[in-house]
């Protein structure tokens, strides 16, 4: 068939609501972005300037990224290895647009710390080890080519946190503050910022002492309470009154899922005006794995996931199986409402020299499909990303991955899994060039400031519609709103995805080739805490194969929206 006739056939099938071919690009693809940025990405966060802030710990000696000439060295008398001075960076700003990076200055130790982005777009990073236990560090979203823009931390900065926060979790709250939960030896929580910045302010949470206080999974429920999961138990917690609202059933099998057993967790995408919320927890290491590693034995990781409606009056877990076992995986929400499970290992636990078999093939999880058909294994990466690796979603729909250092120090030779300093991008199947004509493109607004409940008009084009009227071809498009994550230690803190209500679809007066969707922003901050989000238009098509059919979703590149 000639190309023009083939294209016309495609348009007619679009008009009928189905395409009799599978989506090409299934399995996704990988690209090396940087072979070395000099710093291993133990922690990562994307800011609204489309730059990723990544950092490691500071107490292991020199990194592979020297400060540029004239930049002062870090002289920290409390540093374990180089108290007389360290002239290398331990944090990096990576520009997605230019695929370049620059060194940043961080002073105290950020090992196994946490963070969130304040409503104004500033990265608030807190905790760490020893001299970093009670520190708070701020990193703004830098403008243009300003190379003086850097972390705010100074040697003379006082402690800010009320307790030592090593392996703690942050969750942004509806009022824009963060709640900081747990950490090694800390069965309590506190808030940042504080009414009295240097006063006391820890609040007891005995549940963590009964379970595990290391990087608990914390999600903001649609009612404003917190879902907190630790070890193999979960509660719904009213943090305002310090009360447990509900205790959830133990996940069947009673296997530990949080660090160091290192499963992962995600709040599944929320529907428009949601009345339900679901949590998915996948992977981890079975009981006995920690002791087994001490004997140089690496037990197979868990292959199961548990899914639960946390809003149900009588909730229960639904058990699913991944294509293969995984520990230390990262669960990243994709802009089309799917979940990527990426990085990690098939055995062992989260720890130095504590796993032997990397899990290089990501999984895509499609929450809306029927039980038993939700997982799809993807193209394997060439690089092992194990302990101390991380991943974040980029605005263009790719997943940026970095890090992996299963050693106490940077080690590059004579080991099976050397320290990884590079950055790779995983492109899901919707980014395959053959799908370009199926992906919308937002043309207005970019970016946008909005308020809760506001009706926003999104103008976008869709190449494949051609002469076909979009309402006949596709009906109303889907629109998603994604909060970027602070990712470390197998948990993407604060990530969130909402499907927005689309009121109507029409043609704008100003562009013949565009469509205009009237979209309602979330009604309250309990659904979407104030701050920056990526908003995408998603084209959903039905692919027909014989008597069966399957829906595939193709997202646009996102635009930044600031809700306040």
C-alpha positions as CSV (number, residue, x, y, z in Angstrom):
1,X,0.0,0.0,0.0
2,X,1.3,3.5,-0.9
3,X,2.3,5.7,2.2
4,X,-0.6,8.1,1.5
5,X,-3.2,5.4,1.4
6,X,-1.7,3.7,4.4
7,X,-2.0,6.9,6.3
8,X,-5.6,7.4,5.2
9,X,-6.4,3.9,6.4
10,X,-4.9,4.7,9.7
11,X,-7.1,7.8,10.0
12,X,-10.2,5.8,9.2
13,X,-9.4,3.3,11.8
14,X,-8.9,6.1,14.3
15,X,-12.3,7.4,13.4
16,X,-13.7,3.9,14.2
17,X,-12.0,4.0,17.5
18,X,-9.7,1.1,16.9
19,X,-6.4,0.1,15.2
20,X,-5.8,-3.4,14.0
21,X,-2.1,-3.5,14.9
22,X,-0.1,-3.6,18.1
23,X,1.7,-0.5,19.2
24,X,5.3,-0.6,17.9
25,X,8.2,0.1,20.3
26,X,6.9,-2.4,22.9
27,X,9.7,-3.1,25.4
28,X,11.1,0.4,25.3
29,X,14.7,1.4,24.6
30,X,17.8,2.6,26.4
31,X,20.2,5.4,25.8
32,X,23.5,6.4,27.5
33,X,23.3,10.1,28.3
34,X,26.5,10.5,30.3
35,X,29.2,7.9,30.9
36,X,30.2,9.7,34.0
37,X,29.1,12.8,35.9
38,X,31.7,12.1,38.5
39,X,29.2,11.5,41.3
40,X,27.1,8.4,41.9
41,X,23.4,9.3,42.1
42,X,22.2,7.9,45.4
43,X,19.5,10.6,45.5
44,X,17.8,12.4,42.6
45,X,15.0,15.0,42.1
46,X,13.8,16.8,38.9
47,X,13.0,20.5,39.4
48,X,10.7,22.7,37.4
49,X,13.7,24.2,35.5
50,X,14.1,20.7,33.9
51,X,17.3,20.1,35.8
52,X,18.0,17.1,38.0
53,X,19.7,17.5,41.3
54,X,21.6,14.4,42.2
55,X,24.0,13.7,45.1
56,X,25.8,11.0,47.0
57,X,27.3,11.0,50.5
58,X,30.3,13.2,51.4
59,X,32.2,11.0,53.9
60,X,33.9,8.4,51.6
61,X,36.7,10.5,50.2
62,X,37.1,12.1,46.8
63,X,34.5,11.8,44.1
64,X,35.5,11.7,40.4
65,X,34.3,15.3,39.8
66,X,36.9,18.0,40.8
67,X,35.6,21.5,41.5
68,X,36.4,23.9,38.7
69,X,39.4,26.2,39.0
70,X,38.9,28.9,41.6
71,X,36.1,27.0,43.5
72,X,36.9,26.7,47.2
73,X,37.5,23.2,48.6
74,X,35.2,21.8,51.2
75,X,37.0,21.8,54.6
76,X,35.0,20.0,57.2
77,X,36.9,19.0,60.3
78,X,34.1,16.4,61.0
79,X,34.7,14.6,57.7
80,X,35.7,11.0,58.3
81,X,38.2,10.7,55.4
82,X,39.3,14.1,54.3
83,X,39.0,16.5,57.3
84,X,41.8,18.8,55.9
85,X,39.9,19.4,52.7
86,X,38.0,17.8,49.8
87,X,38.3,19.5,46.4
88,X,35.7,17.3,44.7
89,X,31.9,17.7,44.3
90,X,29.4,15.3,45.9
91,X,26.4,16.9,44.2
92,X,25.6,17.6,40.5
93,X,23.1,19.7,38.6
94,X,22.2,17.8,35.4
95,X,20.5,19.8,32.6
96,X,18.0,17.6,30.7
97,X,17.8,20.0,27.7
98,X,21.5,20.3,27.0
99,X,22.7,17.0,28.4
100,X,25.3,18.8,30.5
101,X,26.2,18.9,34.1
102,X,28.0,21.0,36.7
103,X,29.4,20.6,40.2
104,X,27.5,21.7,43.2
105,X,28.7,22.3,46.8
106,X,27.3,20.4,49.7
107,X,28.9,20.5,53.1
108,X,27.6,18.1,55.6
109,X,27.0,14.4,55.0
110,X,23.9,13.6,53.0
111,X,24.2,9.8,53.3
112,X,20.7,8.1,53.2
113,X,18.9,11.4,53.6
114,X,15.5,12.6,52.2
115,X,13.8,15.6,50.8
116,X,10.8,17.3,49.1
117,X,10.2,20.4,47.0
118,X,8.6,23.3,48.7
119,X,5.6,25.1,47.1
120,X,7.9,27.7,45.6
121,X,10.0,25.1,43.8
122,X,13.0,25.0,46.2
123,X,14.4,21.5,46.9
124,X,14.4,21.1,50.7
125,X,16.9,18.3,51.6
126,X,17.2,17.1,55.2
127,X,19.1,14.6,57.4
128,X,22.0,12.4,56.6
129,X,24.7,10.9,58.8
130,X,26.7,12.2,61.7
131,X,27.3,16.0,61.0
132,X,24.3,15.8,58.7
133,X,21.9,14.1,61.0
134,X,19.9,17.3,61.8
135,X,20.7,19.6,58.9
136,X,18.4,21.1,56.3
137,X,19.9,22.2,52.9
138,X,18.1,24.3,50.3
139,X,18.7,24.1,46.5
140,X,16.7,26.6,44.3
141,X,15.6,26.0,40.7
142,X,18.4,27.9,39.1
143,X,17.8,30.2,36.1
144,X,19.7,30.4,32.8
145,X,23.5,29.9,32.9
146,X,24.0,31.2,36.5
147,X,26.9,29.0,37.7
148,X,26.9,30.7,41.1
149,X,23.5,29.2,42.0
150,X,24.1,26.4,44.5
151,X,23.1,24.7,47.7
152,X,22.5,27.2,50.5
153,X,24.4,25.1,53.1
154,X,27.2,26.8,54.9
155,X,29.7,25.5,57.6
156,X,28.2,27.7,60.3
157,X,24.6,26.6,59.7
158,X,23.0,25.4,63.0
159,X,21.1,22.1,63.4
160,X,17.4,22.6,62.4
161,X,15.8,19.2,62.8
162,X,14.7,18.1,66.3
163,X,16.0,14.5,65.9
164,X,18.7,12.5,64.0
165,X,17.2,11.7,60.5
166,X,19.2,8.9,58.9
167,X,17.0,6.8,56.6
168,X,13.9,9.0,57.1
169,X,11.0,9.6,54.7
170,X,9.5,13.0,53.7
171,X,5.9,13.6,52.6
172,X,4.6,16.9,51.5
173,X,1.4,18.0,53.3
174,X,-1.6,19.9,52.0
175,X,-0.3,23.1,53.8
176,X,3.0,22.9,51.9
177,X,5.1,21.7,54.8
178,X,6.8,18.4,55.0
179,X,6.4,15.7,57.6
180,X,9.6,13.8,58.2
181,X,8.9,10.3,59.4
182,X,11.3,7.8,61.1
183,X,14.9,7.2,60.5
184,X,17.3,4.9,62.3
185,X,16.3,4.6,65.9
186,X,13.6,7.2,65.5
187,X,10.0,6.0,66.2
188,X,8.7,9.6,65.8
189,X,8.1,12.3,63.3
190,X,8.5,16.1,63.0
191,X,7.6,18.9,60.6
192,X,9.5,21.3,58.4
193,X,9.5,24.3,58.5
194,X,8.8,24.8,62.1
195,X,7.0,27.7,63.8
196,X,10.0,27.8,66.1
197,X,12.9,26.7,63.8
198,X,15.3,25.8,66.7
199,X,12.8,24.5,69.2
200,X,11.8,21.0,70.0
201,X,9.2,19.3,68.0
202,X,9.2,15.5,67.7
203,X,6.0,13.5,68.0
204,X,6.0,9.9,69.0
205,X,4.9,7.2,66.6
206,X,5.2,3.8,68.5
207,X,4.1,2.0,65.3
208,X,7.6,2.5,63.9
209,X,9.2,0.9,67.0
210,X,7.0,-2.1,66.5
211,X,7.8,-2.5,62.8
212,X,10.8,-0.7,61.2
213,X,11.7,3.0,61.1
214,X,14.0,2.8,58.1
215,X,12.5,4.6,55.1
216,X,8.9,3.8,55.7
217,X,6.6,4.0,52.8
218,X,4.4,7.2,53.3
219,X,1.6,8.3,51.0
220,X,-0.9,11.2,51.4
221,X,-4.4,9.8,51.3
222,X,-7.2,11.7,49.6
223,X,-8.7,12.4,53.1
224,X,-5.6,14.2,54.2
225,X,-4.4,11.3,56.5
226,X,-1.2,9.4,55.9
227,X,-0.9,5.8,54.8
228,X,2.3,4.5,56.5
229,X,3.8,1.1,55.7
230,X,6.7,-0.4,57.6
231,X,8.1,-4.0,57.6
232,X,4.9,-5.9,56.7
233,X,2.2,-3.7,58.4
234,X,0.3,-0.5,57.5
235,X,-1.7,2.1,59.2
236,X,-3.8,5.2,58.3
237,X,-2.4,8.0,60.5
238,X,-4.0,11.3,61.5
239,X,-0.8,13.3,61.9
240,X,-2.7,16.4,63.1
241,X,-4.0,14.7,66.2
242,X,-1.4,12.0,66.5
243,X,-3.9,9.1,66.2
244,X,-4.0,5.9,64.2
245,X,-7.3,6.0,62.2
246,X,-7.1,2.5,60.9
247,X,-4.9,-0.6,61.0
248,X,-4.7,-2.5,57.7
249,X,-4.4,-6.2,57.4
250,X,-0.9,-7.7,57.3
251,X,0.2,-8.2,53.7
252,X,-0.2,-12.0,53.1
253,X,3.0,-13.8,53.6
254,X,4.1,-11.3,56.3
255,X,7.4,-10.8,54.4
256,X,9.3,-7.5,55.1
257,X,9.1,-4.9,52.4
258,X,10.9,-1.8,53.7
259,X,14.7,-1.3,54.1
260,X,16.9,-3.2,54.2
261,X,14.6,-5.7,52.6
262,X,14.0,-3.0,50.0
263,X,10.7,-3.4,48.3
264,X,9.1,-0.4,46.7
265,X,5.7,1.3,46.9
266,X,3.5,3.7,44.9
267,X,0.2,5.5,45.3
268,X,-1.6,4.5,42.1
269,X,-3.0,7.2,39.8
270,X,-6.0,9.0,41.2
271,X,-9.2,9.3,39.1
272,X,-10.9,12.7,38.6
273,X,-12.7,13.8,41.8
274,X,-11.5,10.6,43.5
275,X,-13.4,8.7,46.1
276,X,-10.8,5.9,46.2
277,X,-7.1,5.5,46.5
278,X,-5.0,2.4,46.0
279,X,-1.4,1.6,47.0
280,X,0.8,-0.9,45.3
281,X,3.8,-2.6,47.0
282,X,6.1,-4.8,45.0
283,X,9.2,-6.9,45.7
284,X,11.5,-7.0,48.6
285,X,13.5,-9.7,50.3
286,X,11.9,-12.6,52.3
287,X,12.3,-13.3,56.0
288,X,15.8,-14.5,56.8
289,X,17.5,-12.6,53.9
290,X,19.5,-10.2,56.2
291,X,20.9,-13.1,58.2
292,X,21.6,-15.1,55.0
293,X,23.7,-12.3,53.5
294,X,25.9,-12.4,56.6
295,X,26.7,-16.0,55.6
296,X,27.4,-14.9,52.0
297,X,24.1,-16.5,50.9
298,X,21.7,-14.4,48.7
299,X,18.1,-15.6,48.9
300,X,15.9,-15.0,45.8
301,X,13.9,-11.8,46.1
302,X,10.1,-11.7,46.4
303,X,8.2,-11.9,43.2
304,X,4.9,-10.8,44.7
305,X,3.1,-7.4,44.9
306,X,0.3,-6.4,47.2
307,X,-2.4,-4.0,46.1
308,X,-4.9,-2.5,48.5
309,X,-7.7,0.2,48.4
310,X,-6.7,2.2,51.4
311,X,-10.1,4.1,51.3
312,X,-12.3,0.9,51.6
313,X,-14.1,0.4,54.9
314,X,-12.9,-3.2,55.0
315,X,-9.8,-3.2,52.8
316,X,-8.0,-6.3,51.8
317,X,-4.8,-7.1,49.8
318,X,-4.9,-8.4,46.3
319,X,-1.7,-10.4,45.5
320,X,-0.1,-10.2,42.0
321,X,3.1,-11.7,40.6
322,X,5.8,-9.8,38.7
323,X,7.5,-11.6,35.8
324,X,10.5,-12.2,38.0
325,X,11.8,-11.4,41.6
326,X,13.0,-8.0,42.4
327,X,14.6,-6.2,45.4
328,X,15.8,-2.6,45.4
329,X,13.6,-1.7,42.5
330,X,12.2,1.9,41.9
331,X,8.5,2.3,41.1
332,X,8.1,5.4,38.9
333,X,4.7,6.8,37.7
334,X,4.6,7.4,34.0
335,X,2.6,10.2,32.5
336,X,0.1,7.9,30.8
337,X,-0.9,6.4,34.2
338,X,1.3,3.3,34.1
339,X,4.1,2.4,36.4
340,X,7.7,1.5,35.6
341,X,9.5,-0.8,37.9
342,X,13.2,-0.3,37.3
343,X,16.7,-1.0,38.8
344,X,17.5,-3.5,41.5
345,X,18.4,-7.1,41.9
346,X,16.9,-10.6,41.8
347,X,18.4,-11.7,45.1
348,X,19.9,-10.3,48.3
349,X,19.0,-7.2,50.2
350,X,19.7,-3.5,50.1
351,X,23.3,-3.1,51.5
352,X,27.0,-3.2,50.6
353,X,28.0,-6.3,48.8
354,X,24.5,-7.7,49.5
355,X,23.2,-8.9,46.1
356,X,24.6,-11.0,43.3
357,X,22.1,-11.0,40.4
358,X,21.1,-7.6,38.8
359,X,17.5,-7.1,37.6
360,X,18.2,-5.3,34.3
361,X,14.9,-5.6,32.6
362,X,12.2,-3.1,33.8
363,X,8.6,-4.0,34.1
364,X,5.6,-1.9,33.0
365,X,2.6,-2.2,35.3
366,X,-0.8,-1.2,33.8
367,X,-3.2,-0.7,36.8
368,X,-6.4,-0.6,34.8
369,X,-6.0,-4.0,33.1
370,X,-7.4,-7.2,34.5
371,X,-5.6,-9.1,37.2
372,X,-3.0,-11.4,35.6
373,X,-2.4,-9.2,32.6
374,X,-0.9,-6.1,34.1
375,X,2.8,-6.7,33.9
376,X,5.0,-6.5,30.8
377,X,8.7,-7.1,30.8
378,X,10.8,-4.5,28.9
379,X,14.1,-4.3,27.1
380,X,17.0,-5.0,29.5
381,X,19.5,-2.3,30.4
382,X,23.2,-2.9,29.8
383,X,24.2,-1.5,33.1
384,X,23.5,-3.1,36.5
385,X,21.7,-0.6,38.8
386,X,21.7,-2.1,42.3
387,X,22.3,-0.7,45.8
388,X,22.2,3.1,45.9
389,X,20.7,3.6,42.5
390,X,17.8,5.9,41.7
391,X,15.3,6.9,39.0
392,X,13.1,9.9,38.2
393,X,10.5,10.7,35.5
394,X,11.5,13.5,33.1
395,X,9.0,15.9,31.5
396,X,9.5,14.3,28.1
397,X,8.3,10.9,29.4
398,X,11.6,9.2,29.7
399,X,12.9,7.7,33.0
400,X,16.3,8.9,34.0
401,X,18.4,6.3,36.0
402,X,21.7,6.7,37.8
403,X,23.7,5.6,40.7
404,X,24.5,2.1,41.9
405,X,27.4,1.7,44.3
406,X,27.3,-1.6,46.3
407,X,30.6,-0.7,48.0
408,X,31.6,1.4,51.0
409,X,33.8,3.5,48.8
410,X,34.0,4.2,45.0
411,X,35.4,1.0,43.5
412,X,36.0,0.7,39.7
413,X,38.3,-2.3,39.3
414,X,38.5,-6.0,40.3
415,X,34.8,-6.1,41.4
416,X,31.8,-7.7,39.6
417,X,29.7,-4.5,40.0
418,X,31.8,-1.4,39.9
419,X,30.6,2.0,41.2
420,X,28.4,3.6,38.5
421,X,28.8,7.3,37.8
422,X,26.8,7.5,34.5
423,X,23.3,8.4,33.6
424,X,21.0,6.4,31.3
425,X,17.5,7.1,30.0
426,X,14.8,4.5,29.6
427,X,12.2,5.4,26.9
428,X,8.9,3.5,27.3
429,X,7.3,2.2,24.1
430,X,5.1,5.3,23.7
431,X,8.3,7.2,22.8
432,X,9.1,4.9,19.8
433,X,9.4,7.1,16.7
434,X,6.6,5.0,15.1
435,X,4.2,6.4,17.7
436,X,5.1,10.1,17.1
437,X,1.9,10.6,15.1
438,X,-0.2,9.3,18.0
439,X,1.3,11.6,20.6
440,X,-0.4,15.0,21.3
441,X,1.6,18.2,21.6
442,X,0.6,20.9,24.0
443,X,0.9,24.4,22.4
444,X,-0.7,26.5,25.1
445,X,-0.3,27.4,27.9
446,X,3.4,26.8,28.8
447,X,4.0,27.1,31.7
448,X,0.9,28.0,33.8
449,X,0.0,29.1,37.3
450,X,-3.3,27.8,38.5
451,X,-5.5,27.6,41.6
452,X,-7.5,24.8,43.1
453,X,-10.7,24.0,41.1
454,X,-9.8,26.3,38.3
455,X,-10.9,25.6,34.7
456,X,-7.9,25.7,32.5
457,X,-7.9,25.6,28.7
458,X,-5.2,23.4,27.2
459,X,-4.6,23.7,23.4
460,X,-2.8,20.8,21.7
461,X,-2.3,19.3,18.3
462,X,-2.4,15.6,17.3
463,X,-0.6,14.8,14.0
464,X,-2.5,11.5,13.3
465,X,-6.0,13.2,13.2
466,X,-5.4,14.9,9.9
467,X,-8.8,15.6,8.3
468,X,-10.6,13.4,10.9
469,X,-12.4,15.4,13.6
470,X,-10.9,14.5,17.0
471,X,-14.2,14.1,18.9
472,X,-15.3,11.4,16.4
473,X,-11.9,9.8,16.5
474,X,-11.0,9.8,20.1
475,X,-13.6,11.4,22.3
476,X,-12.3,13.5,25.1
477,X,-8.5,13.1,25.7
478,X,-7.1,12.1,29.1
479,X,-5.1,14.7,31.0
480,X,-2.7,13.8,33.7
481,X,-0.9,15.8,36.4
482,X,2.3,14.3,37.8
483,X,4.3,15.4,40.9
484,X,8.0,14.6,40.5
485,X,9.7,12.5,43.1
486,X,12.6,12.6,45.5
487,X,14.0,9.1,44.8
488,X,16.4,7.2,47.0
489,X,16.7,3.7,48.4
490,X,13.9,2.2,46.3
491,X,11.2,4.7,47.2
492,X,10.1,7.7,45.2
493,X,9.0,10.0,47.9
494,X,6.2,12.5,47.2
495,X,5.4,11.3,43.6
496,X,1.8,11.5,42.7
497,X,-0.4,11.3,39.6
498,X,-3.9,12.5,39.1
499,X,-6.2,12.1,36.1
500,X,-8.0,15.5,35.7
501,X,-11.6,16.1,34.7
502,X,-12.0,17.1,31.1
503,X,-15.2,19.2,30.8
504,X,-15.3,19.7,27.1
505,X,-13.3,19.5,23.9
506,X,-13.5,21.9,21.0
507,X,-11.5,23.9,18.4
508,X,-9.8,27.1,19.4
509,X,-10.5,30.3,17.4
510,X,-6.8,30.9,16.9
511,X,-5.5,27.7,15.4
512,X,-7.1,25.5,12.8
513,X,-4.8,22.5,13.6
514,X,-5.3,22.5,17.3
515,X,-7.9,21.2,19.8
516,X,-8.8,22.8,23.1
517,X,-9.7,20.9,26.2
518,X,-11.3,22.5,29.2
519,X,-9.6,20.9,32.2
520,X,-10.5,21.2,35.9
521,X,-7.7,21.4,38.3
522,X,-7.8,19.4,41.6
523,X,-10.3,20.7,44.0
524,X,-8.2,20.7,47.2
525,X,-4.6,20.4,48.4
526,X,-5.3,17.1,50.0
527,X,-5.4,15.7,46.4
528,X,-2.5,17.7,45.1
529,X,-0.3,19.6,47.7
530,X,0.8,23.1,46.4
531,X,3.8,23.2,44.1
532,X,5.0,22.3,40.6
533,X,3.5,19.5,38.5
534,X,3.9,18.2,35.0
535,X,0.6,18.2,33.0
536,X,0.3,15.9,30.0
537,X,-2.4,15.3,27.4
538,X,-2.8,11.5,26.8
539,X,-4.2,10.0,23.6
540,X,-5.9,6.7,24.4
541,X,-6.4,4.3,21.5
542,X,-8.0,0.8,21.2
543,X,-5.8,-1.7,19.4
544,X,-7.7,-4.7,18.0
545,X,-6.3,-8.2,17.6
546,X,-8.8,-10.6,16.4
547,X,-11.7,-10.7,18.9
548,X,-9.7,-9.1,21.7
549,X,-8.7,-5.5,22.1
550,X,-6.4,-3.5,24.4
551,X,-6.1,0.2,25.2
552,X,-2.8,1.9,24.7
553,X,-2.0,5.4,26.0
554,X,0.4,7.9,24.3
555,X,1.2,11.0,26.4
556,X,2.4,14.4,25.2
557,X,5.5,16.0,26.6
558,X,4.4,17.7,29.8
559,X,4.2,21.4,30.7
560,X,5.0,22.7,34.1
561,X,2.0,23.9,36.1
562,X,2.3,25.7,39.5
563,X,-0.8,25.1,41.7
564,X,-1.2,27.2,44.8
